Amino acid sequence: MDLESDGSSWSKLPLDLLNMVFERLGFVDFQRAKSVCPAWLHASRQSSPNCQIPWLIMFPKNGKDYCLLLNSEEKKKVYRIQDLGVEFESRHCLAIYGSWLFMKDARYNLFIMNPFTREKISLPSMVSRFGKINIKRTINDMLCLNIDDEYKGNPEKHIRNPEKHISIDFPRLWIDDKTKNYVVLWSIRSYLVYSKRGDNCWKHADHCSVNTVGTVDMVYIDHKIYLYSNSRDVKVLEFSGDILRQIFETQVNYDILEEKGFESEAPDDIRKAKTEHLVVTMTGEFLRVKCIICSDYYVWSFRIYKMDSSNNKWEKLTSLEDEAILLDQGITVLASATEGIDRNSIYFSGYHSLRHYGLDRLWSEEDIFVFSLDIEDAERPHYSIFRSIQLSGARWFVPNFKHT
């Protein structure tokens, strides 16, 4: 096509051709291209950036109604999304899927929201019964958890010690941007709790068939739930209508000596904590990510094991090749042809990992890491930016900018 010297013909390109261009652009180039002219802006609304790059979402301290975003493609630029509402000021982010956040406010009201579009979906009340567990709201607007027969024979103990702090373990979220169909999952006292679009209350899996006792981590991908236990086994569950059923379970054989060898790399006098995570790769394989946090919680060591389906044994993996792990979400992403993401690396929030295993402390801007398996060391990306920002938390995520 011959374009006029003044460039006016750029605005006359066919919509199908413009869509092909926009679908190949990353976020930054996408924003630049849509400002070329009104025709290109119109075309951009039919497309979305080709984004497979991890971003950081950061939550300011002291009840602010905005969040901050750092795009890995742009080294020194931070975006601010403002006016996210009163609920956002007292919120805590439990999980992320695409551009959607699973949130909890100070009164334990649960909701999911998209900060880019400001869409919000309220979730059922936590005032519910799950098997023997009964959650009630008290007169001072706190939550109280009672377990049937727990104080049998000593009812005064329950009166003296009602449980006010409800632990939402393994929170996970999935949502379809177009249909707004969603699944939200979490665990409480070994009960697996879930809600899908259209539900007006929380449901729980049958405790006899799905017991999360001993669960160390949980991943939700493609309508399947992956439970990783302290016995190093993986269970896979799927929804059959509204019922969860188990479709797979490993029977693991693991090398105890190899495990002890890794732990001995950290001297006893500085060893602080060991954590384990389950990661499901882009091809559906299981990875077990084991780490030891040493010294002042800023010295990290990682080992990765891959499930060998031929003998049900975790084999040590030396390289992720052209993939990277987003540890908080339990997934891998492709890094080979993508600028802004390091191959053979682990993106994680150290604070999130420590909270997950009961090692709570104040969040620090220094808790954002990228661990390189090539050099076996962790770095804090863009640290100069964080020095001027008062934050209360941050997470890695891969945003979805698709229009609805």
C-alpha positions in Angstrom: 0.0 0.0 0.0 1.4 3.4 -0.9 0.9 5.9 1.9 0.7 9.6 1.3 3.7 11.6 2.3 1.8 13.5 5.0 0.9 10.2 6.7 -2.9 10.7 6.4 -3.4 7.3 4.9 -2.4 5.7 8.2 -5.8 6.6 9.5 -7.4 4.8 6.5 -5.9 1.3 7.2 -8.5 -1.5 7.3 -9.8 -2.4 10.8 -8.8 -6.0 10.4 -5.2 -4.9 9.6 -5.1 -2.5 12.6 -6.4 -5.3 14.8 -3.5 -7.5 13.7 -1.1 -4.7 14.6 -2.6 -4.0 18.0 -2.7 -7.7 19.0 1.0 -7.9 18.6 1.9 -4.9 20.7 3.0 -4.9 24.3 1.3 -2.6 26.8 3.6 0.4 26.3 3.5 0.4 22.5 -0.2 -0.3 22.6 -0.8 2.9 24.5 1.4 4.9 22.1 -0.3 3.4 19.0 -3.9 4.2 20.1 -3.0 7.9 20.4 -1.9 8.1 16.7 -5.4 9.2 15.5 -9.1 8.7 16.2 -9.3 5.7 13.8 -6.5 4.0 15.7 -8.1 4.8 19.0 -11.3 3.2 17.8 -9.4 0.1 16.6 -7.6 -0.2 20.0 -11.0 -0.7 21.6 -11.5 -3.9 19.6 -8.1 -5.3 20.7 -5.9 -5.7 23.7 -2.1 -5.6 24.4 -0.2 -8.8 24.0 1.0 -8.8 27.6 2.8 -11.8 29.1 5.1 -9.7 31.2 4.9 -9.7 35.0 3.8 -6.4 36.6 4.0 -5.4 40.2 0.8 -4.2 41.9 1.6 -2.2 45.0 -0.7 -1.2 47.8 0.0 2.1 49.7 -0.1 2.3 53.5 -2.6 4.1 55.6 -5.9 3.5 53.9 -5.5 5.0 50.4 -8.1 4.5 47.7 -5.5 3.9 44.9 -2.9 1.3 43.9 0.4 1.6 42.1 1.6 -0.4 39.1 5.1 -1.0 37.8 5.5 -2.4 34.3 8.7 -4.4 33.9 9.1 -3.0 30.4 9.5 0.5 31.8 12.3 0.7 34.3 11.5 3.9 36.1 7.8 4.6 35.6 5.0 3.9 38.1 1.3 4.1 37.1 -1.4 5.1 39.6 -5.0 4.0 39.5 -7.0 6.3 41.7 -10.5 6.5 43.1 -11.0 2.8 43.8 -13.6 3.3 46.5 -14.0 3.3 50.2 -13.8 -0.5 50.4 -10.4 -0.3 48.8 -9.0 1.9 51.6 -9.4 -0.8 54.2 -8.7 -3.7 51.9 -6.3 -6.6 51.9 -5.5 -8.4 48.6 -5.9 -12.2 49.0 -5.2 -13.4 45.5 -4.9 -12.2 41.9 -6.0 -13.6 38.5 -5.2 -11.6 35.4 -6.3 -8.0 36.3 -8.8 -9.1 38.9 -8.1 -8.9 42.7 -9.7 -11.1 45.4 -10.1 -8.6 48.3 -11.1 -8.6 52.0 -12.1 -5.4 53.9 -11.8 -4.7 57.6 -15.2 -6.3 58.3 -14.3 -9.5 56.4 -16.6 -8.6 53.5 -15.2 -10.4 50.4 -15.3 -9.1 46.8 -13.4 -9.2 43.6 -12.6 -6.2 41.5 -10.7 -5.1 38.4 -8.7 -1.9 39.2 -8.3 -1.1 35.5 -12.0 -1.0 34.8 -13.2 -0.5 38.4 -15.7 -3.4 38.0 -16.6 -4.9 41.3 -18.4 -8.2 42.2 -19.6 -8.8 45.7 -19.1 -12.3 47.2 -21.3 -14.1 49.6 -21.1 -13.3 53.3 -18.6 -15.2 55.4 -21.4 -15.6 58.0 -21.9 -19.3 57.0 -21.7 -22.9 58.2 -19.2 -25.3 56.7 -19.7 -28.8 58.1 -19.0 -28.5 61.9 -17.7 -24.9 61.5 -20.1 -22.1 62.1 -19.0 -18.4 61.5 -21.2 -15.7 63.2 -20.9 -12.0 63.4 -20.7 -10.6 67.0 -22.4 -7.6 68.5 -19.1 -5.6 68.0 -19.0 -6.4 64.3 -16.3 -9.0 64.6 -16.5 -12.6 63.4 -16.6 -15.5 65.7 -15.8 -19.1 64.7 -17.4 -22.0 66.5 -16.7 -25.7 65.9 -19.4 -28.2 66.9 -18.4 -30.4 69.9 -15.0 -28.6 70.2 -15.7 -27.5 73.8 -18.0 -30.4 74.7 -17.7 -31.0 78.4 -16.2 -27.5 79.0 -18.6 -24.9 77.6 -17.1 -22.1 79.7 -13.9 -22.3 77.6 -15.9 -21.3 74.5 -17.4 -18.4 76.3 -14.0 -17.1 77.4 -12.2 -17.7 74.1 -14.3 -17.1 71.0 -12.2 -17.0 67.9 -12.3 -13.5 66.4 -9.7 -13.8 63.7 -10.8 -16.0 60.9 -8.0 -17.4 58.8 -8.6 -17.6 55.0 -6.1 -20.1 53.9 -5.0 -20.7 50.3 -7.2 -18.0 48.7 -7.5 -18.5 44.9 -9.4 -16.8 42.1 -10.3 -17.5 38.5 -12.5 -15.3 36.3 -13.4 -15.1 32.6 -13.1 -11.5 31.5 -15.8 -11.8 28.9 -18.6 -13.7 30.6 -17.6 -12.8 34.2 -18.0 -16.4 35.2 -15.7 -16.9 38.2 -14.6 -19.4 40.9 -13.3 -18.2 44.2 -11.7 -20.8 46.6 -10.2 -20.9 50.0 -9.7 -23.2 52.9 -10.7 -22.9 56.5 -9.8 -25.5 59.2 -9.4 -28.3 56.5 -12.6 -27.5 54.7 -12.3 -26.4 51.0 -14.7 -23.6 50.5 -15.8 -22.2 47.1 -18.3 -19.9 45.3 -19.1 -19.6 41.6 -21.1 -17.0 39.7 -24.7 -17.2 40.7 -24.1 -18.6 44.1 -25.7 -16.6 47.0 -23.7 -18.5 49.7 -20.4 -20.3 50.1 -20.3 -24.0 49.5 -17.8 -26.5 50.8 -16.5 -29.8 49.5 -17.6 -33.0 51.2 -15.1 -33.3 54.1 -14.9 -37.1 53.6 -13.8 -36.9 50.0 -11.8 -33.6 50.0 -10.0 -33.0 53.3 -7.3 -30.3 53.2 -5.6 -31.4 56.4 -1.8 -31.5 55.6 -2.2 -29.2 52.6 0.9 -27.1 52.0 -0.2 -25.2 48.8 -3.0 -25.0 46.3 -3.2 -24.0 42.7 -6.2 -23.4 40.5 -5.8 -23.6 36.7 -8.2 -24.5 33.9 -11.1 -25.5 36.2 -8.8 -27.9 38.1 -7.6 -27.6 41.7 -4.2 -28.9 42.6 -3.6 -29.7 46.2 0.0 -30.3 47.4 0.4 -32.0 50.8 3.2 -32.3 53.4 3.6 -35.9 52.2 4.8 -34.4 48.8 1.7 -35.8 47.0 -0.4 -33.9 44.6 -4.2 -34.3 44.3 -6.1 -33.0 41.4 -9.8 -32.1 41.7 -12.3 -30.8 39.2 -15.9 -29.6 39.2 -18.5 -32.0 38.0 -21.4 -29.6 37.9 -21.4 -28.1 41.4 -19.6 -31.1 42.9 -15.9 -31.4 43.4 -14.4 -34.8 42.7 -10.9 -36.1 42.8 -9.5 -37.2 39.4 -5.9 -37.9 40.2 -3.5 -38.4 43.1 0.3 -39.2 43.2 1.9 -41.8 45.4 5.3 -40.2 45.9 8.6 -41.8 46.5 11.2 -39.1 47.5 14.8 -39.1 48.4 15.2 -38.1 52.1 18.9 -37.9 51.9 18.7 -35.4 49.0 16.3 -33.3 51.0 18.6 -33.2 54.0 21.5 -32.3 51.7 19.8 -29.1 50.6 18.8 -28.1 54.1 22.4 -28.6 55.3 23.6 -25.9 52.9 22.3 -23.3 55.5 24.1 -23.5 58.8 21.9 -24.3 61.8 22.7 -21.1 63.6 21.2 -18.9 60.8 18.5 -21.1 59.4 15.1 -19.5 59.9 12.4 -21.1 57.9 11.6 -23.7 55.1 8.7 -23.3 52.7 7.4 -25.4 49.9 5.2 -24.4 47.0 3.4 -26.2 44.1 3.8 -24.8 40.6 1.9 -26.0 37.6 3.7 -25.3 34.3 2.3 -24.1 31.0 2.3 -27.8 29.8 0.5 -29.0 33.0 3.5 -30.6 34.7 4.0 -30.4 38.5 6.9 -28.6 40.0 7.8 -28.6 43.7 9.6 -25.4 44.7 11.5 -25.7 48.0 13.2 -22.7 49.7 15.1 -21.9 52.8 15.0 -18.4 54.2 18.2 -17.6 56.2 19.7 -14.8 58.2 17.4 -11.7 58.3 14.9 -13.1 55.8 16.7 -11.7 52.8 18.9 -14.6 52.0 17.0 -17.1 49.9 17.9 -20.5 48.5 15.7 -22.4 46.1 15.5 -26.0 44.7 13.0 -27.1 42.1 11.8 -30.7 41.7 9.8 -32.0 38.8 7.4 -35.0 39.1 8.6 -37.9 37.0 5.3 -39.6 36.1 7.1 -42.9 35.3 8.1 -43.6 38.9 6.2 -41.0 40.9 9.4 -39.5 42.2 10.4 -35.8 42.5 13.5 -35.3 40.4 15.7 -32.3 40.8 15.3 -29.8 38.0 18.4 -27.7 37.1 16.8 -25.2 34.7 13.4 -23.8 33.8 14.8 -23.2 30.3 12.8 -20.4 28.7 10.2 -20.1 31.4 9.9 -18.2 34.7 7.9 -18.9 37.8 5.3 -16.5 39.3 5.5 -18.2 42.7 2.6 -16.4 44.4 0.2 -17.7 41.7 1.8 -21.1 41.2 2.3 -20.8 37.5 5.0 -20.5 34.9 5.1 -17.9 32.0 7.1 -17.9 28.8 10.2 -15.7 28.8 12.1 -16.6 25.6 10.8 -13.9 23.3 9.6 -11.4 25.9 11.4 -8.3 27.0 11.1 -7.4 30.6 11.0 -10.9 32.1 14.0 -12.9 33.0 14.1 -16.6 31.9 15.0 -19.3 34.4 13.9 -17.1 37.3 11.4 -17.0 40.2 9.3 -13.9 40.7 8.0 -13.8 44.3 7.0 -11.7 47.3 9.0 -12.8 50.3 6.5 -11.3 52.7 3.7 -13.2 51.1 5.6 -16.5 51.4 6.3 -15.9 55.0 2.7 -15.0 55.9 1.6 -18.1 54.1 3.7 -20.2 56.6 2.8 -18.3 59.7 6.1 -16.2 59.9 4.4 -12.8 60.1 6.2 -9.5 60.4 5.9 -6.0 59.0 5.9 -5.7 55.3 8.9 -3.9 53.7 9.5 -2.5 50.2 12.5 -4.9 50.1 10.2 -7.9 50.1 9.9 -7.9 46.3 12.3 -10.3 44.7 13.5 -12.0 41.4 15.6 -15.1 42.1 17.9 -16.1 39.2 18.5 -19.8 39.0 21.5 -19.2 36.8 23.5 -17.3 39.5 21.5 -18.6 42.5 20.9 -15.2 43.9 17.9 -12.9 44.5 17.7 -9.3 43.6 15.2 -6.5 44.3 14.2 -5.0 41.1 13.7 -1.2 40.7 14.7 -0.6 44.3 15.3 3.1 43.7 11.6 3.6 43.0 10.4 2.0 46.3 12.5 4.3 48.4 10.0 7.1 47.9 6.8 5.0 48.2 5.2 4.0 51.5 3.7 0.5 50.8 1.9 -2.1 52.7 2.2 -5.0 50.2 3.0 -5.9 46.6 2.5 -8.9 44.3 3.6 -10.0 40.9 0.9 -10.6 38.3 0.3 -10.8 34.6 -2.5 -8.3 33.7 -5.2 -9.0 31.2 -6.2 -5.9 29.3 -8.9 -7.4 27.1 -11.9 -5.2 26.5 -15.4 -6.5 27.4 
